[in-house]
Amino acid sequence: MTGMLIALALFACRQKPGQGVETLIPHVTVVHPEIAPLADTIIATGLITTIDQSDLSFKTGGTVEQVYIKEGDFVRKGQLLARLNTAEYKSQIDQLDYKISQYMRDIKRLQVLVKDTIATMEQLQNTETALAASRAQKDALAYNLDQTSIYAPADGVILKKQINKGEYKPSGALAFTLGSNGNDGNRHWMFKVSLSDKDRLRLKLNERTILTLDALPEHPLEGVVYRMSTIPDAVTLTYECYIRFEPKQVPIVYGLTGKLLLPAMNEQSYTLLPLEAVTQVNEGTGIIYTVSAQSLARRSEVKLLSIKQNKAVLYTVLSPAERVIIAGNDGLEDGQKVQIENAR
């Protein structure tokens, strides 16, 4: 009986901390942080479109005499697109020509009569004023006559046609929407994407890209960054970027959708850790455990940038010499002694 009591007392002593009883030391696996720039790929959806769009209309109203193009046609700068019936304007100009000729004859006759005091100077001046008014009216009609035709203001493609032969178009009514991408005499194709602020900063002018169209995935196209907006869209808060490309033999049309692929290297270096090294992730932060020179586990909070495949990318900078626990960190406490079983 006495021996049993002594054994129980010894067992109880081993359960009390601080009495020299051996404590179980966790075995852990550690890695060294990887410090490197991020090799990434920008992927954005977009569509084939134009940089500039112009709504074209007649300044004056009238009946459409002729339409020379249709939707989807590529046009050159200065090309005639449509014209109104001009018979009414030409008739009015002819009438004014008759008036102007009459006033000119009257003026010559009145100049003689004024010298002979048969006509008054007021009559002559009134006729000269009528002649000037008729000439001004003719100039206005001639200008309006020129506006009865619509010419392409730039090279481009007809995106929309809202005009047909024989119908009446009031002044200012939309006739065509012209999409254009430049005036250097070449037919350009543009692919527009909307990028986040982070991707916008990583993109550079004249940088080469790869485009894949949803309708033609087997025909990737090479493109070049042509234009990037510096002000975000007020609604989406994204930046519009235009990629210039040549279709070569690929049969494409405006409006096709696709994806922009751009392998990019971020110049800034970040700390990369295996995902299992970071625990208790919450709103961009997480917990890691490192091993000190005295083999003690040290708990630290880190800020996360993103997750790339099986890596956690940290804003928090760590030394490449740090030993970060990736296995055996369950239930660890700050300052607890550990034993490194494996290092990667």
C-alpha atoms as one frame of an Amber mdcrd trajectory, in Angstrom:
protein
   0.000   0.000   0.000   2.778   2.381   0.899   4.582   1.623  -2.423   1.416
   2.385  -4.408   1.042   5.806  -2.722   4.646   6.700  -3.529   4.152   5.777
  -7.203   1.010   7.928  -7.437   2.832  10.840  -5.874   5.669  10.560  -8.375
   3.181  10.439 -11.293   1.421  13.553  -9.999   4.737  15.388  -9.761   5.484
  14.659 -13.433   2.201  16.368 -14.488   3.093  19.672 -12.766   5.084  22.214
 -14.803   8.253  23.670 -13.355   9.133  20.550 -11.355  11.893  19.338 -13.717
   9.583  16.958 -15.558  10.407  16.396 -19.261   8.065  18.329 -21.637   7.163
  17.102 -25.157   8.864  19.323 -27.810   6.981  19.679 -31.124   8.839  18.641
 -34.255   8.426  21.144 -37.110   9.330  21.562 -40.763  10.655  24.929 -41.862
  11.373  26.759 -45.133  13.244  29.901 -46.010  11.149  32.685 -47.594  11.521
  33.272 -51.306  12.177  36.915 -52.231  11.405  37.600 -55.900   9.459  39.802
 -58.332   6.115  38.463 -59.469   5.942  36.845 -62.873   2.284  37.255 -63.751
  -0.093  37.396 -66.675  -2.662  40.094 -67.225  -5.880  38.550 -68.507  -8.719
  40.877 -69.515 -11.809  40.486 -71.665 -12.666  42.962 -74.384 -13.941  43.387
 -77.926 -12.913  44.625 -81.340 -13.971  48.253 -81.681 -12.747  51.694 -82.715
 -11.041  54.479 -80.787 -13.193  57.352 -82.049 -16.850  57.435 -83.055 -18.591
  60.236 -84.964 -22.324  60.749 -85.451 -22.901  62.110 -88.967 -26.037  63.951
 -90.094 -27.327  66.448 -92.654 -27.311  70.099 -91.595 -30.451  70.684 -93.588
 -33.556  68.591 -93.936 -34.689  66.939 -97.141 -35.479  63.787 -99.059 -32.656
  61.258 -99.356 -31.604  61.021-102.988 -28.900  58.373-102.707 -27.050  56.248
-100.106 -23.685  54.920-101.245 -22.607  52.663 -98.387 -23.980  50.111 -95.932
 -23.200  49.080 -92.352 -19.795  47.465 -91.952 -18.281  49.163 -95.010 -14.794
  50.594 -94.667 -14.629  54.158 -96.035 -11.870  56.624 -96.807 -11.636  60.213
 -95.643 -13.584  62.476 -98.019 -15.657  59.635 -99.499 -19.268  60.551-100.358
 -21.647  58.585 -98.131 -25.102  59.978 -98.974 -26.835  63.025-100.454 -30.247
  64.691-100.400 -32.388  65.775-103.335 -31.107  69.265-104.216 -33.740  70.373
-106.750 -35.391  72.808-104.324 -32.111  74.471-103.364 -30.976  74.782-106.986
 -34.339  76.325-107.929 -34.058  78.920-105.160 -30.491  79.756-106.219 -31.635
  80.182-109.843 -34.362  82.589-108.699 -31.810  84.605-106.756 -29.516  84.704
-109.780 -32.364  86.284-111.758 -32.927  88.833-108.990 -29.231  89.646-108.747
 -29.010  90.183-112.508 -32.078  92.449-112.390 -30.700  94.491-109.470 -27.375
  94.926-111.280 -29.180  96.250-114.369 -31.318  98.545-112.209 -28.245  99.936
-110.493 -26.563 100.806-113.803 -29.758 102.530-114.999 -30.258 104.367-111.699
 -26.649 105.597-111.685 -27.350 107.368-114.990 -30.723 108.680-113.817 -29.239
 110.048-110.597 -26.705 112.050-112.620 -29.568 113.459-114.649 -31.511 114.101
-111.393 -34.347 111.967-112.696 -33.907 109.352-109.922 -32.936 109.966-106.311
 -29.840 108.744-104.507 -32.129 106.916-102.065 -33.540 104.779-104.881 -30.044
 103.836-105.964 -28.958 102.991-102.417 -32.084 100.887-101.787 -31.389  98.879
-104.953 -27.746  98.382-103.938 -28.928  97.138-100.506 -31.362  94.700-102.154
 -28.516  93.417-104.354 -26.280  92.843-101.324 -29.094  91.032 -99.470 -29.779
  88.783-102.457 -26.093  87.883-102.754 -25.942  87.058 -99.034 -29.067  84.930
 -99.370 -27.515  83.111-102.329 -24.333  82.436-100.325 -26.436  80.925 -97.511
 -28.339  78.728 -99.951 -25.103  77.651-101.644 -23.696  76.689 -98.241 -26.817
  74.683 -97.420 -26.588  73.056-100.824 -23.074  71.846 -99.928 -24.485  70.400
 -96.690 -26.912  68.159 -98.567 -24.087  65.635 -98.931 -22.329  63.692 -96.160
 -18.623  62.936 -96.582 -16.484  60.719 -94.345 -14.458  62.971 -91.996 -11.837
  60.231 -91.496 -10.914  56.713 -92.555 -13.045  54.208 -90.705 -15.912  51.763
 -90.696 -19.650  52.463 -90.764 -20.843  51.126 -87.414 -24.464  52.212 -87.812
 -26.653  53.342 -90.746 -30.002  55.006 -90.042 -30.848  56.346 -93.454 -32.506
  54.942 -96.578 -33.110  56.221-100.075 -36.403  58.060-100.507 -37.089  58.868
 -96.844 -37.245  62.383 -95.413 -34.536  63.318 -92.926 -34.990  66.422 -90.762
 -32.058  68.670 -90.010 -29.587  67.108 -87.563 -31.148  63.625 -87.595 -28.574
  60.842 -87.200 -27.645  59.263 -90.524 -24.408  57.315 -89.823 -22.078  56.438
 -86.957 -18.489  56.264 -88.150 -15.822  54.461 -86.152 -12.248  55.508 -86.894
  -8.799  54.524 -85.638  -6.502  57.043 -87.317  -5.854  59.094 -90.417  -2.542
  57.722 -91.687  -4.124  55.959 -94.653  -3.966  52.468 -93.170  -6.847  50.336
 -91.977  -6.305  49.653 -88.290  -8.035  47.186 -86.005  -8.385  47.878 -82.297
  -9.166  45.624 -79.345 -10.500  47.485 -76.293 -10.218  46.186 -72.724 -11.050
  47.694 -69.340  -8.347  47.225 -66.721  -8.151  47.686 -62.965  -5.854  50.397
 -61.628  -3.260  47.786 -60.678  -3.143  46.234 -64.160  -3.249  49.678 -65.810
  -0.033  50.660 -64.046   1.677  47.458 -65.184   0.798  47.975 -68.836   3.145
  50.045 -71.027   2.707  51.721 -74.399   4.053  49.756 -77.376   4.183  46.600
 -75.255   3.452  43.409 -77.195   0.441  41.306 -76.268  -1.465  38.228 -77.390
  -5.167  38.358 -78.301  -7.479  35.379 -78.526 -10.970  35.800 -79.967 -13.800
  33.711 -78.527 -15.070  32.886 -82.016 -11.601  31.991 -83.341  -9.614  30.543
 -80.406  -7.346  28.611 -82.764  -6.012  31.861 -84.283  -4.137  33.909 -81.638
  -3.240  37.426 -82.778  -0.248  39.567 -81.880  -1.032  43.081 -80.702   0.669
  46.237 -79.451  -0.570  48.548 -76.696  -1.661  51.641 -78.659  -3.494  53.937
 -76.228  -4.332  53.934 -72.513  -6.702  56.252 -70.682  -5.360  58.208 -67.731
  -8.776  58.821 -66.131 -10.976  55.936 -64.946 -14.555  55.454 -66.034 -16.852
  57.239 -63.601 -19.105  54.179 -63.192 -16.812  51.146 -63.429 -13.625  52.861
 -62.155 -11.655  50.937 -64.781  -9.248  52.249 -67.412  -9.865  51.792 -71.139
  -6.884  50.453 -73.083  -6.639  49.901 -76.823  -4.556  47.171 -78.442  -3.684
  47.639 -82.109  -3.379  44.467 -84.189  -3.331  43.172 -87.740  -5.802  40.374
 -88.582  -3.666  39.040 -91.467  -5.758  36.225 -92.958  -8.125  35.843 -89.994
 -11.738  36.687 -91.029 -12.773  39.100 -88.288 -15.442  41.777 -87.931 -16.089
  44.575 -85.471 -17.751  43.564 -82.215 -16.053  40.176 -81.757 -15.184  39.471
 -78.126 -12.013  37.909 -76.788  -9.225  38.043 -74.221  -6.001  39.969 -73.798
  -3.017  37.978 -72.512   0.079  39.859 -71.397   2.941  38.145 -69.560   4.201
  40.800 -67.166   7.023  41.057 -64.650   6.397  43.183 -61.583   9.547  45.170
 -60.835   8.950  45.143 -57.068  10.103  42.113 -55.070   7.787  40.374 -52.614
   8.040  37.664 -49.981   6.637  34.324 -51.128   5.724  31.476 -48.762   3.965
  28.133 -49.191   0.264  28.429 -48.412   0.536  26.075 -45.432   2.867  28.529
 -43.693   0.069  31.080 -43.228  -2.776  30.396 -40.809  -5.778  32.329 -39.484
  -6.179  34.349 -42.684  -8.663  37.202 -42.235  -9.202  40.357 -44.308  -5.740
  40.473 -45.835  -3.776  39.376 -42.766  -2.509  36.058 -41.502  -0.334  34.421
 -38.837   3.041  32.764 -39.380   5.489  31.099 -36.958   9.240  31.444 -37.284
  11.985  29.678 -35.361  14.483  31.830 -33.485  18.167  31.082 -32.927  17.194
  29.637 -29.537  14.752  27.222 -31.250  11.717  29.135 -29.974   8.568  29.573
 -32.014   7.785  33.236 -32.686   4.258  34.239 -33.702   3.945  37.115 -36.229
   1.115  38.785 -38.085   1.736  39.392 -41.799  -0.121  41.312 -44.522  -1.120
  39.409 -47.630  -1.018  40.774 -51.176  -2.486  37.807 -53.023  -2.462  34.073
 -53.576  -0.561  32.880 -56.657  -1.063  29.178 -57.349   0.289  27.483 -54.171
   2.140  30.543 -52.883   1.121  33.291 -50.484   2.461  36.698 -51.579   3.158
  38.990 -48.618   3.378  42.747 -48.306   5.342  42.068 -45.139   9.062  41.809
 -45.844  10.907  38.823 -44.372  14.594  38.015 -44.448  15.617  35.092 -46.675
  17.438  33.729 -43.592  14.220  33.402 -41.584  13.014  29.890 -40.795   9.247
  29.758 -41.279   7.285  26.775 -39.985   5.117  25.056 -42.604   4.368  21.800
 -40.744   3.836  21.228 -37.041   2.466  24.705 -36.391  -0.961  23.492 -35.170
  -1.468  24.487 -31.573   1.893  26.268 -31.290   2.222  29.051 -28.785   4.446
  32.086 -28.980   7.791  31.338 -27.253   7.305  27.568 -27.217  10.446  25.537
 -27.810  10.470  23.458 -31.009  12.742  21.018 -32.740  13.404  21.317 -36.474
  12.871  17.934 -38.013  13.123  18.923 -41.660  14.141  22.056 -43.561  13.340
  22.820 -47.180
